Every structure is written in structure tokens, then in C-alpha cells.
Amino acid sequence: MEHIVILGNGISGVTLARHIRKLSDKKITIISAETEFFFSRTALMYVYMGHMKFEHTQPYENNFWSKNRIELKKGYVSKVDSKNKSLIFSDGEVFPYDKLILAVGSKPNKFGWPGQDLDGVMGMYHKQDLEKLEEYAPNNKVCKRAVIVGGGLIGIELAEMLHSRHIPVTFLVREASFWNGVLPKGESTMINNEILSNGIDLRLSTNLKEIKADENGKVQSVILEETGEEIFCDVVGLTAGVSPNIDFLKDSEISAEPGRSIELGRGIKVNRNLETNIKDVYAIGDCAEQNEAIDQRRPIEAVWYTGRMMGETLAQTICGNRTEYKPGHWFNSAKFFDIEYQTYGWVWSQTKENEARFYWEYKGGKKCIHINYDKNTREFIGINTFGIRMRHEFFDKALTEKRNIEYVLEHLADANFDPEFYKLHEKEIVEKFNSENNTTIQLKKKSWSRIFNLQA
Ligand SMILES: Cc1cc2nc3c(=O)[nH]c(=O)nc-3n(C[C@H](O)[C@H](O)[C@H](O)COP(=O)(O)OP(=O)(O)OC[C@H]3O[C@@H](n4cnc5c(N)ncnc54)[C@H](O)[C@@H]3O)c2cc1C
């Protein structure tokens, strides 16, 4: 029986395993060094914040895997010998495979800062990071201040986590405004204000120079690059982005025949079918790097749902129905303290030449929408919504059907999830658009049949 070996028990690896089992009787093994059972990485913050226990982040009962004849193996793989179709574990065990899927995820970036490996310095990615955080920042008596380095989605989550235990936080952000490589100015400024209003010591345009140790080798302070200021702290969180977790494959290349090693770029290079350059070796999830651009998407997408989609897609190929990965329209969501964020389609931080933008912000702050459309054809390109929930299905359909800005505004009531928002803001939004653009768009009433696609 063909043996499918999946390295990595994150969302991409376990989705693949589940779908292979639905489609076939193949022997399946999932390997991970991190935890015995799959858990939801996106929920780690809620464990620290006391909203759930770690066990609650595990969506499947522990006996699910044996019931589905999916073998689990815990251990660290230090090399892949693709010539002999086997994995080599750190303890020397050689483990053969017929087909290998690399689903090894990401690791937090470290940029060679002095002191980056001291005790009390951690990323926020693995379960072990959470355990370290519990050890070094259980409360504000043990941890008098934490410094977070890097202003992205994980950085702001970590700030919220520490804040929930009343630990003072200094947040170092290299950019002049929070996440401004992704967010346009209005949204980025709104989030700066949200961070500050939660009492976080936000330092924009600020880089870390070095982390200093006390006499026991534990973090004692950080030094800032620009001013030389020393900030005393007990914990440093490194959240300056993530990158594919592929260092162990760089070593593996040495053992492979020349020209026959797994091709690596920033991640593991794959074609549209998620196949690497080596026969019977595939890559999915955060670690996969698309050789060929898919629309305007990034070659590496470190998000949950794309990992799940890749797992589902590759299961088809592994089970004999060779299938291309087609991620559909881009969407994403996150939370910045109390402000929920959703994005559908593209709203780049900078407006492109062919684009026109419409921005509305609630006068009390904390809510805004930003719509991007083609200024010539008026085709809808994308929307950012903050503090307001909008329906994914609505915008996905509008993008597929290439609807124009007028259609999207007329049907805002169908898009919105939130009755309060409907009452309060839709009219105001459409009026603002009309007055800025000299149009006469009329809001249509909410239509459940349109929402649930009941009409012809
Ligand atoms: C704190 C946090 C919050 C997030 N929030 C969101 C969110 O709100 N929305 C969203 O879309 N995404 C979010 N993400 C990103 C999302 O969690 C990831 O995109 C997703 O989990 C990646 O899944 P994966 O299957 O590719 O890999 P991973 O989940 O990283 O799993 C890979 C596994 O492989 C193991 N492994 C790697 N190499 C080896 C080896 N050599 N030997 C043995 N085992 C190995 C790793 O230890 C790990 O367990 C968040 C991430 C973090 C860290």
C-alpha cells in the first residue's frame, strides 16, 4: 500500500490527510515536532487571555486519528533524502516514504539582533512560544514591561495578550504608521489610535538595535537604534514577520545528487499543482512558494484558509485526480484590539494608476470602509471594512461577476451582517459617495433571496 508521509501537523497537513482518507485507503503518517495533536494556531492568543484552555484549540478528539487510520509520529526531521525516498530524524531514525508532502509552516523572523536568543526573548508562533510567555510573563509582578518588535498582525495580537494581563507594553514599529505596507493611510492611522487608546507605548519609525542581558543571561533591556534609548523589560516578543520554515532542507541539499535537490527560494518552490521539482515531493501551506504568479497574489501566503485549500486540492492529486490550486479571490480577516478587520479583493496601501478610491470613516472613529474600483470601467476591485462585519459571499460574487461600484453601494444592505450598521451608517455612506462623485446612487432594501442566491 502506498505510504503518504506528511511533514507538519498544521492546518494544511491535517486537511490533506483528512481528504486523502475520504478519497482512498492509502497509508498516511503525519509527523510533527511541535505537538502530538493538531491545534488551531490562530487561537493561541485566547489561551493566554484565559478565554479557552489549550485542549479547546484541538478541533478533533484525540482518537479521531486512529479511528481514521492516520498515524501520528512526534519527532524532528533533520534531513530529507529524496534520492532514497526517506526522512532522517534528529535521533538518526530513517523513515521511508512513497510520497512526501512538506507542510512545515513558518518560523518567526530574526534579523541577527544582538541578544535575540536570550532567555525571555520569544516569537509568537509555536505552542512552545506560548509556554515561554506563560513562564516569563505570567503577570505584571513577574513581567514589569514587555517590548514587542515588529508591527504586523502577530505583533498587535501579542500586545493585546500582554495588555489583557495588565503588563505594560512598548511596541516598536519600524514603519511610520502601523502595517502601512498593507493598510492605506486612513486605516493605518485608525489602528495607531486604537493601539494608543489601549495604553500601549507605541513607537513608530523605531528599530531595535540590541537586546541586553542581566548577569543570568536573561533579557534586561532593549536599546533603540534611532535614539540609543534603553528600555528596561522582562520579555521581548519578536514579531517582525514570519518566513518559511525550511532551514533543515538547506542541509538536506548536501546529501542529494547535484541538480536533484528540492528547489528552494524563500519557500519550497511549487508549480500550480503544488508539486516540487522532485518527483513525489509536494509542498503546501505557509512553506509553499508558487513558481508562477496566481493573479496578483503573493507567491507565499501565510494564512490559514489558503493552507486548508492547498490541503484539499493536493488530496485530489495524490489520489489520482491531478488538480491545480485555484485560491479564488483574495480575502482575509483579523482583529486589532476591539476593531474587526475584513478585506475582500484588493485595496492596496497605495492607489494604483487605474484605481479610484472611496473612504468613509465613522465620526466616532473605530469604523470605516474603503472601496477600490477602476476609475475607467468602474469595476469593483476590493473593500476594506473595519469595525463592521460584511458578508464574504456578497463580495466574492461581486468580484466574480465583475460588478461596478454603483452595484456594490446600491446593495450594501445585502453585504452587511450587522443590523446596527444598517440602521446607522449605510445611508450616510451612500450619501457621501454621491456628494463626492456627483452620482445619484439609491440604496436598495436588504434582499434575503439575493443574499442566499435564490433568484435566477
Ligand atoms: C499567533 C498567530 C495568529 C494567527 N492568526 C491568523 C488569523 O487570524 N488568520 C489567518 O488566516 N492566519 C493566521 N495565522 C497564520 C496561520 O496560523 C498559518 O498560516 C497556518 O497555521 C499555517 O499552517 P501550516 O499548515 O502551513 O503550518 P504550521 O501550522 O506552521 O504547521 C507546521 C508544523 O510542522 C512542524 N515542523 C516544521 N518543520 C518540521 C521538521 N523538520 N520536523 C518536524 N516537524 C516540523 C512545525 O513544528 C509545525 O507544527 C496566525 C499565526 C499565528 C502564529
PDBQT file of the ligand as one rigid body, heavy atoms in Angstrom, charges set to zero:
ROOT
HETATM    1  C1  LIG A 501      -0.355  33.912  16.619  1.00  0.00    +0.000 C 
HETATM    2  C2  LIG A 501      -0.847  33.654  15.218  1.00  0.00    +0.000 A 
HETATM    3  C3  LIG A 501      -2.084  34.107  14.828  1.00  0.00    +0.000 A 
HETATM    4  C4  LIG A 501      -2.542  33.893  13.526  1.00  0.00    +0.000 A 
HETATM    5  N1  LIG A 501      -3.768  34.349  13.184  1.00  0.00    +0.000 NA
HETATM    6  C5  LIG A 501      -4.220  34.146  11.933  1.00  0.00    +0.000 A 
HETATM    7  C6  LIG A 501      -5.517  34.585  11.541  1.00  0.00    +0.000 A 
HETATM    8  O1  LIG A 501      -6.244  35.199  12.319  1.00  0.00    +0.000 OA
HETATM    9  N2  LIG A 501      -5.932  34.308  10.278  1.00  0.00    +0.000 N 
HETATM   10  C7  LIG A 501      -5.141  33.649   9.390  1.00  0.00    +0.000 A 
HETATM   11  O2  LIG A 501      -5.549  33.430   8.242  1.00  0.00    +0.000 OA
HETATM   12  N3  LIG A 501      -3.920  33.194   9.741  1.00  0.00    +0.000 NA
HETATM   13  C8  LIG A 501      -3.439  33.428  10.977  1.00  0.00    +0.000 A 
HETATM   14  N4  LIG A 501      -2.200  32.983  11.314  1.00  0.00    +0.000 N 
HETATM   15  C9  LIG A 501      -1.410  32.244  10.319  1.00  0.00    +0.000 C 
HETATM   16  C10 LIG A 501      -1.838  30.769  10.292  1.00  0.00    +0.000 C 
HETATM   17  O3  LIG A 501      -1.896  30.294  11.602  1.00  0.00    +0.000 OA
HETATM   18  C11 LIG A 501      -0.846  29.977   9.455  1.00  0.00    +0.000 C 
HETATM   19  O4  LIG A 501      -0.935  30.467   8.118  1.00  0.00    +0.000 OA
HETATM   20  C12 LIG A 501      -1.143  28.482   9.455  1.00  0.00    +0.000 C 
HETATM   21  O5  LIG A 501      -1.252  27.984  10.747  1.00  0.00    +0.000 OA
HETATM   22  C13 LIG A 501      -0.021  27.731   8.727  1.00  0.00    +0.000 C 
HETATM   23  O6  LIG A 501      -0.364  26.387   8.645  1.00  0.00    +0.000 OA
HETATM   24  P1  LIG A 501       0.629  25.334   8.016  1.00  0.00    +0.000 P 
HETATM   25  O7  LIG A 501      -0.112  24.048   7.933  1.00  0.00    +0.000 OA
HETATM   26  O8  LIG A 501       1.230  25.858   6.766  1.00  0.00    +0.000 OA
HETATM   27  O9  LIG A 501       1.855  25.209   9.031  1.00  0.00    +0.000 OA
HETATM   28  P2  LIG A 501       2.008  25.203  10.604  1.00  0.00    +0.000 P 
HETATM   29  O10 LIG A 501       0.755  25.421  11.325  1.00  0.00    +0.000 OA
HETATM   30  O11 LIG A 501       3.151  26.081  10.928  1.00  0.00    +0.000 OA
HETATM   31  O12 LIG A 501       2.429  23.697  10.905  1.00  0.00    +0.000 OA
HETATM   32  C14 LIG A 501       3.675  23.191  10.537  1.00  0.00    +0.000 C 
HETATM   33  C15 LIG A 501       4.122  22.175  11.553  1.00  0.00    +0.000 C 
HETATM   34  O13 LIG A 501       5.250  21.474  11.045  1.00  0.00    +0.000 OA
HETATM   35  C16 LIG A 501       6.172  21.298  12.090  1.00  0.00    +0.000 C 
HETATM   36  N5  LIG A 501       7.514  21.128  11.509  1.00  0.00    +0.000 N 
HETATM   37  C17 LIG A 501       8.174  22.014  10.716  1.00  0.00    +0.000 A 
HETATM   38  N6  LIG A 501       9.375  21.501  10.358  1.00  0.00    +0.000 NA
HETATM   39  C18 LIG A 501       9.485  20.302  10.960  1.00  0.00    +0.000 A 
HETATM   40  C19 LIG A 501      10.509  19.307  10.986  1.00  0.00    +0.000 A 
HETATM   41  N7  LIG A 501      11.644  19.471  10.308  1.00  0.00    +0.000 N 
HETATM   42  N8  LIG A 501      10.277  18.202  11.710  1.00  0.00    +0.000 NA
HETATM   43  C20 LIG A 501       9.116  18.028  12.381  1.00  0.00    +0.000 A 
HETATM   44  N9  LIG A 501       8.113  18.930  12.391  1.00  0.00    +0.000 NA
HETATM   45  C21 LIG A 501       8.301  20.050  11.695  1.00  0.00    +0.000 A 
HETATM   46  C22 LIG A 501       6.054  22.601  12.880  1.00  0.00    +0.000 C 
HETATM   47  O14 LIG A 501       6.606  22.477  14.161  1.00  0.00    +0.000 OA
HETATM   48  C23 LIG A 501       4.561  22.788  12.885  1.00  0.00    +0.000 C 
HETATM   49  O15 LIG A 501       3.971  22.081  13.906  1.00  0.00    +0.000 OA
HETATM   50  C24 LIG A 501      -1.728  33.189  12.614  1.00  0.00    +0.000 A 
HETATM   51  C25 LIG A 501      -0.483  32.713  13.013  1.00  0.00    +0.000 A 
HETATM   52  C26 LIG A 501      -0.039  32.949  14.299  1.00  0.00    +0.000 A 
HETATM   53  C27 LIG A 501       1.313  32.425  14.705  1.00  0.00    +0.000 C 
ENDROOT
TORSDOF 0
